[in-house]
């Protein structure tokens, strides 16, 4: 019985340690890369990195902010996300997602990922 409880506790502890952070507070002078720079440098763990996917970015704060999609330093698109707004952005293989705060104050964001399901 003790072994089962110990194994369950270890499993739960490892699960919580490996979970990706999905909510972020952005200071006015801070840009944050979400995907694309490699292990240990990402702010979130994109389970679909290396393949096409969607990033679902929610503004959970009181101020607007913007996101940038880049590839090899070239800006592909820039999108403003208003208060309480949700944007679903297609990220192709090799694209990087950045969160850029509003210079007027702190912004809050939530980022999740979704696999692109190809229809046949």
PyMOL CGO cylinders between C-alpha atoms (Angstrom):
from pymol import cmd
from pymol.cgo import CYLINDER

trace = [
    CYLINDER, 0.00, 0.00, 0.00, 2.84, 2.39, 0.86, 0.3, 1, 1, 1, 1, 1, 1,
    CYLINDER, 2.84, 2.39, 0.86, 4.47, 1.72, -2.51, 0.3, 1, 1, 1, 1, 1, 1,
    CYLINDER, 4.47, 1.72, -2.51, 1.26, 2.59, -4.37, 0.3, 1, 1, 1, 1, 1, 1,
    CYLINDER, 1.26, 2.59, -4.37, 0.88, 5.86, -2.43, 0.3, 1, 1, 1, 1, 1, 1,
    CYLINDER, 0.88, 5.86, -2.43, 4.55, 6.73, -2.99, 0.3, 1, 1, 1, 1, 1, 1,
    CYLINDER, 4.55, 6.73, -2.99, 4.33, 5.96, -6.72, 0.3, 1, 1, 1, 1, 1, 1,
    CYLINDER, 4.33, 5.96, -6.72, 1.15, 8.05, -7.06, 0.3, 1, 1, 1, 1, 1, 1,
    CYLINDER, 1.15, 8.05, -7.06, 2.75, 10.97, -5.21, 0.3, 1, 1, 1, 1, 1, 1,
    CYLINDER, 2.75, 10.97, -5.21, 5.86, 10.84, -7.40, 0.3, 1, 1, 1, 1, 1, 1,
    CYLINDER, 5.86, 10.84, -7.40, 3.73, 10.69, -10.55, 0.3, 1, 1, 1, 1, 1, 1,
    CYLINDER, 3.73, 10.69, -10.55, 1.74, 13.77, -9.51, 0.3, 1, 1, 1, 1, 1, 1,
    CYLINDER, 1.74, 13.77, -9.51, 4.89, 15.66, -8.55, 0.3, 1, 1, 1, 1, 1, 1,
    CYLINDER, 4.89, 15.66, -8.55, 6.54, 14.91, -11.90, 0.3, 1, 1, 1, 1, 1, 1,
    CYLINDER, 6.54, 14.91, -11.90, 3.37, 15.90, -13.75, 0.3, 1, 1, 1, 1, 1, 1,
    CYLINDER, 3.37, 15.90, -13.75, 3.24, 19.30, -12.06, 0.3, 1, 1, 1, 1, 1, 1,
    CYLINDER, 3.24, 19.30, -12.06, 6.96, 19.89, -12.67, 0.3, 1, 1, 1, 1, 1, 1,
    CYLINDER, 6.96, 19.89, -12.67, 6.65, 19.13, -16.40, 0.3, 1, 1, 1, 1, 1, 1,
    CYLINDER, 6.65, 19.13, -16.40, 3.57, 21.28, -17.03, 0.3, 1, 1, 1, 1, 1, 1,
    CYLINDER, 3.57, 21.28, -17.03, 4.18, 24.31, -19.20, 0.3, 1, 1, 1, 1, 1, 1,
    CYLINDER, 4.18, 24.31, -19.20, 3.41, 27.74, -17.89, 0.3, 1, 1, 1, 1, 1, 1,
    CYLINDER, 3.41, 27.74, -17.89, 0.61, 29.22, -19.94, 0.3, 1, 1, 1, 1, 1, 1,
    CYLINDER, 0.61, 29.22, -19.94, -0.12, 32.53, -18.17, 0.3, 1, 1, 1, 1, 1, 1,
    CYLINDER, -0.12, 32.53, -18.17, 2.30, 35.43, -18.35, 0.3, 1, 1, 1, 1, 1, 1,
    CYLINDER, 2.30, 35.43, -18.35, 2.67, 38.94, -16.97, 0.3, 1, 1, 1, 1, 1, 1,
    CYLINDER, 2.67, 38.94, -16.97, 4.48, 41.27, -19.37, 0.3, 1, 1, 1, 1, 1, 1,
    CYLINDER, 4.48, 41.27, -19.37, 6.21, 44.35, -18.01, 0.3, 1, 1, 1, 1, 1, 1,
    CYLINDER, 6.21, 44.35, -18.01, 6.17, 47.45, -20.28, 0.3, 1, 1, 1, 1, 1, 1,
    CYLINDER, 6.17, 47.45, -20.28, 9.80, 47.08, -21.36, 0.3, 1, 1, 1, 1, 1, 1,
    CYLINDER, 9.80, 47.08, -21.36, 9.72, 43.30, -21.82, 0.3, 1, 1, 1, 1, 1, 1,
    CYLINDER, 9.72, 43.30, -21.82, 9.20, 41.24, -24.98, 0.3, 1, 1, 1, 1, 1, 1,
    CYLINDER, 9.20, 41.24, -24.98, 8.87, 37.53, -24.52, 0.3, 1, 1, 1, 1, 1, 1,
    CYLINDER, 8.87, 37.53, -24.52, 9.51, 34.79, -27.06, 0.3, 1, 1, 1, 1, 1, 1,
    CYLINDER, 9.51, 34.79, -27.06, 7.00, 31.99, -26.78, 0.3, 1, 1, 1, 1, 1, 1,
    CYLINDER, 7.00, 31.99, -26.78, 8.38, 29.45, -29.25, 0.3, 1, 1, 1, 1, 1, 1,
    CYLINDER, 8.38, 29.45, -29.25, 11.30, 28.77, -31.46, 0.3, 1, 1, 1, 1, 1, 1,
    CYLINDER, 11.30, 28.77, -31.46, 14.59, 29.30, -29.62, 0.3, 1, 1, 1, 1, 1, 1,
    CYLINDER, 14.59, 29.30, -29.62, 15.13, 25.84, -28.22, 0.3, 1, 1, 1, 1, 1, 1,
    CYLINDER, 15.13, 25.84, -28.22, 14.89, 23.81, -25.05, 0.3, 1, 1, 1, 1, 1, 1,
    CYLINDER, 14.89, 23.81, -25.05, 15.17, 25.84, -21.87, 0.3, 1, 1, 1, 1, 1, 1,
    CYLINDER, 15.17, 25.84, -21.87, 14.65, 29.18, -23.61, 0.3, 1, 1, 1, 1, 1, 1,
    CYLINDER, 14.65, 29.18, -23.61, 10.96, 29.04, -24.43, 0.3, 1, 1, 1, 1, 1, 1,
    CYLINDER, 10.96, 29.04, -24.43, 8.41, 30.69, -22.18, 0.3, 1, 1, 1, 1, 1, 1,
    CYLINDER, 8.41, 30.69, -22.18, 5.92, 27.94, -23.00, 0.3, 1, 1, 1, 1, 1, 1,
    CYLINDER, 5.92, 27.94, -23.00, 6.40, 24.41, -24.19, 0.3, 1, 1, 1, 1, 1, 1,
    CYLINDER, 6.40, 24.41, -24.19, 4.86, 24.02, -27.61, 0.3, 1, 1, 1, 1, 1, 1,
    CYLINDER, 4.86, 24.02, -27.61, 4.05, 20.30, -27.88, 0.3, 1, 1, 1, 1, 1, 1,
    CYLINDER, 4.05, 20.30, -27.88, 3.90, 20.68, -31.67, 0.3, 1, 1, 1, 1, 1, 1,
    CYLINDER, 3.90, 20.68, -31.67, 7.18, 22.59, -32.16, 0.3, 1, 1, 1, 1, 1, 1,
    CYLINDER, 7.18, 22.59, -32.16, 8.83, 21.55, -35.41, 0.3, 1, 1, 1, 1, 1, 1,
    CYLINDER, 8.83, 21.55, -35.41, 5.50, 21.18, -37.18, 0.3, 1, 1, 1, 1, 1, 1,
    CYLINDER, 5.50, 21.18, -37.18, 2.63, 23.42, -38.17, 0.3, 1, 1, 1, 1, 1, 1,
    CYLINDER, 2.63, 23.42, -38.17, 0.21, 24.25, -35.33, 0.3, 1, 1, 1, 1, 1, 1,
    CYLINDER, 0.21, 24.25, -35.33, -2.03, 26.97, -33.93, 0.3, 1, 1, 1, 1, 1, 1,
    CYLINDER, -2.03, 26.97, -33.93, -1.17, 29.26, -31.02, 0.3, 1, 1, 1, 1, 1, 1,
    CYLINDER, -1.17, 29.26, -31.02, -4.21, 30.44, -29.11, 0.3, 1, 1, 1, 1, 1, 1,
    CYLINDER, -4.21, 30.44, -29.11, -3.35, 33.72, -27.38, 0.3, 1, 1, 1, 1, 1, 1,
    CYLINDER, -3.35, 33.72, -27.38, -5.79, 35.24, -24.88, 0.3, 1, 1, 1, 1, 1, 1,
    CYLINDER, -5.79, 35.24, -24.88, -5.58, 38.70, -23.35, 0.3, 1, 1, 1, 1, 1, 1,
    CYLINDER, -5.58, 38.70, -23.35, -6.45, 38.10, -19.69, 0.3, 1, 1, 1, 1, 1, 1,
    CYLINDER, -6.45, 38.10, -19.69, -5.34, 41.53, -18.54, 0.3, 1, 1, 1, 1, 1, 1,
    CYLINDER, -5.34, 41.53, -18.54, -6.72, 45.06, -18.71, 0.3, 1, 1, 1, 1, 1, 1,
    CYLINDER, -6.72, 45.06, -18.71, -4.42, 46.43, -21.44, 0.3, 1, 1, 1, 1, 1, 1,
    CYLINDER, -4.42, 46.43, -21.44, -3.95, 45.54, -25.07, 0.3, 1, 1, 1, 1, 1, 1,
    CYLINDER, -3.95, 45.54, -25.07, -0.69, 44.02, -26.25, 0.3, 1, 1, 1, 1, 1, 1,
    CYLINDER, -0.69, 44.02, -26.25, 0.63, 42.71, -29.53, 0.3, 1, 1, 1, 1, 1, 1,
    CYLINDER, 0.63, 42.71, -29.53, 2.11, 39.49, -30.81, 0.3, 1, 1, 1, 1, 1, 1,
    CYLINDER, 2.11, 39.49, -30.81, 4.70, 39.01, -33.54, 0.3, 1, 1, 1, 1, 1, 1,
    CYLINDER, 4.70, 39.01, -33.54, 5.22, 36.00, -35.72, 0.3, 1, 1, 1, 1, 1, 1,
    CYLINDER, 5.22, 36.00, -35.72, 8.77, 35.83, -37.08, 0.3, 1, 1, 1, 1, 1, 1,
    CYLINDER, 8.77, 35.83, -37.08, 10.92, 33.48, -39.10, 0.3, 1, 1, 1, 1, 1, 1,
    CYLINDER, 10.92, 33.48, -39.10, 14.71, 33.83, -39.06, 0.3, 1, 1, 1, 1, 1, 1,
    CYLINDER, 14.71, 33.83, -39.06, 14.46, 37.42, -37.77, 0.3, 1, 1, 1, 1, 1, 1,
    CYLINDER, 14.46, 37.42, -37.77, 11.93, 38.52, -40.40, 0.3, 1, 1, 1, 1, 1, 1,
    CYLINDER, 11.93, 38.52, -40.40, 8.54, 39.69, -39.11, 0.3, 1, 1, 1, 1, 1, 1,
    CYLINDER, 8.54, 39.69, -39.11, 5.78, 37.71, -40.84, 0.3, 1, 1, 1, 1, 1, 1,
    CYLINDER, 5.78, 37.71, -40.84, 2.86, 39.42, -39.10, 0.3, 1, 1, 1, 1, 1, 1,
    CYLINDER, 2.86, 39.42, -39.10, 2.08, 41.63, -36.13, 0.3, 1, 1, 1, 1, 1, 1,
    CYLINDER, 2.08, 41.63, -36.13, -1.30, 41.41, -34.41, 0.3, 1, 1, 1, 1, 1, 1,
    CYLINDER, -1.30, 41.41, -34.41, -2.82, 43.58, -31.66, 0.3, 1, 1, 1, 1, 1, 1,
    CYLINDER, -2.82, 43.58, -31.66, -4.87, 41.74, -29.05, 0.3, 1, 1, 1, 1, 1, 1,
    CYLINDER, -4.87, 41.74, -29.05, -7.43, 43.83, -27.19, 0.3, 1, 1, 1, 1, 1, 1,
    CYLINDER, -7.43, 43.83, -27.19, -8.69, 43.29, -23.64, 0.3, 1, 1, 1, 1, 1, 1,
    CYLINDER, -8.69, 43.29, -23.64, -10.59, 39.96, -23.31, 0.3, 1, 1, 1, 1, 1, 1,
    CYLINDER, -10.59, 39.96, -23.31, -9.79, 39.08, -26.94, 0.3, 1, 1, 1, 1, 1, 1,
    CYLINDER, -9.79, 39.08, -26.94, -8.63, 35.65, -28.16, 0.3, 1, 1, 1, 1, 1, 1,
    CYLINDER, -8.63, 35.65, -28.16, -6.60, 35.17, -31.34, 0.3, 1, 1, 1, 1, 1, 1,
    CYLINDER, -6.60, 35.17, -31.34, -5.85, 31.87, -33.02, 0.3, 1, 1, 1, 1, 1, 1,
    CYLINDER, -5.85, 31.87, -33.02, -2.64, 32.22, -35.04, 0.3, 1, 1, 1, 1, 1, 1,
    CYLINDER, -2.64, 32.22, -35.04, -1.26, 29.63, -37.43, 0.3, 1, 1, 1, 1, 1, 1,
    CYLINDER, -1.26, 29.63, -37.43, 2.40, 28.90, -36.74, 0.3, 1, 1, 1, 1, 1, 1,
    CYLINDER, 2.40, 28.90, -36.74, 4.19, 27.16, -39.57, 0.3, 1, 1, 1, 1, 1, 1,
    CYLINDER, 4.19, 27.16, -39.57, 7.29, 25.05, -38.95, 0.3, 1, 1, 1, 1, 1, 1,
    CYLINDER, 7.29, 25.05, -38.95, 10.18, 27.36, -38.04, 0.3, 1, 1, 1, 1, 1, 1,
    CYLINDER, 10.18, 27.36, -38.04, 7.97, 30.30, -37.00, 0.3, 1, 1, 1, 1, 1, 1,
    CYLINDER, 7.97, 30.30, -37.00, 8.62, 32.07, -33.70, 0.3, 1, 1, 1, 1, 1, 1,
    CYLINDER, 8.62, 32.07, -33.70, 5.89, 33.68, -31.60, 0.3, 1, 1, 1, 1, 1, 1,
    CYLINDER, 5.89, 33.68, -31.60, 6.67, 36.78, -29.50, 0.3, 1, 1, 1, 1, 1, 1,
    CYLINDER, 6.67, 36.78, -29.50, 4.50, 38.65, -27.00, 0.3, 1, 1, 1, 1, 1, 1,
    CYLINDER, 4.50, 38.65, -27.00, 5.09, 42.40, -26.93, 0.3, 1, 1, 1, 1, 1, 1,
    CYLINDER, 5.09, 42.40, -26.93, 3.56, 44.40, -24.06, 0.3, 1, 1, 1, 1, 1, 1,
    CYLINDER, 3.56, 44.40, -24.06, 1.85, 47.74, -24.22, 0.3, 1, 1, 1, 1, 1, 1,
    CYLINDER, 1.85, 47.74, -24.22, 4.38, 50.45, -23.22, 0.3, 1, 1, 1, 1, 1, 1,
    CYLINDER, 4.38, 50.45, -23.22, 1.73, 52.08, -21.02, 0.3, 1, 1, 1, 1, 1, 1,
    CYLINDER, 1.73, 52.08, -21.02, 1.56, 49.30, -18.44, 0.3, 1, 1, 1, 1, 1, 1,
    CYLINDER, 1.56, 49.30, -18.44, 1.53, 45.65, -17.51, 0.3, 1, 1, 1, 1, 1, 1,
    CYLINDER, 1.53, 45.65, -17.51, -0.21, 43.18, -19.82, 0.3, 1, 1, 1, 1, 1, 1,
    CYLINDER, -0.21, 43.18, -19.82, -1.33, 39.64, -19.05, 0.3, 1, 1, 1, 1, 1, 1,
    CYLINDER, -1.33, 39.64, -19.05, -1.60, 36.82, -21.56, 0.3, 1, 1, 1, 1, 1, 1,
    CYLINDER, -1.60, 36.82, -21.56, -2.40, 33.14, -21.75, 0.3, 1, 1, 1, 1, 1, 1,
    CYLINDER, -2.40, 33.14, -21.75, -0.98, 30.93, -24.52, 0.3, 1, 1, 1, 1, 1, 1,
    CYLINDER, -0.98, 30.93, -24.52, -2.11, 27.45, -25.54, 0.3, 1, 1, 1, 1, 1, 1,
    CYLINDER, -2.11, 27.45, -25.54, -1.39, 25.32, -28.60, 0.3, 1, 1, 1, 1, 1, 1,
    CYLINDER, -1.39, 25.32, -28.60, -3.52, 23.23, -30.89, 0.3, 1, 1, 1, 1, 1, 1,
    CYLINDER, -3.52, 23.23, -30.89, -2.48, 20.66, -33.45, 0.3, 1, 1, 1, 1, 1, 1,
    CYLINDER, -2.48, 20.66, -33.45, -3.56, 21.32, -37.03, 0.3, 1, 1, 1, 1, 1, 1,
    CYLINDER, -3.56, 21.32, -37.03, -5.79, 18.48, -38.11, 0.3, 1, 1, 1, 1, 1, 1,
    CYLINDER, -5.79, 18.48, -38.11, -5.65, 17.92, -41.84, 0.3, 1, 1, 1, 1, 1, 1,
    CYLINDER, -5.65, 17.92, -41.84, -8.94, 17.01, -43.47, 0.3, 1, 1, 1, 1, 1, 1,
    CYLINDER, -8.94, 17.01, -43.47, -8.98, 14.20, -46.00, 0.3, 1, 1, 1, 1, 1, 1,
]
cmd.load_cgo(trace, "trace")
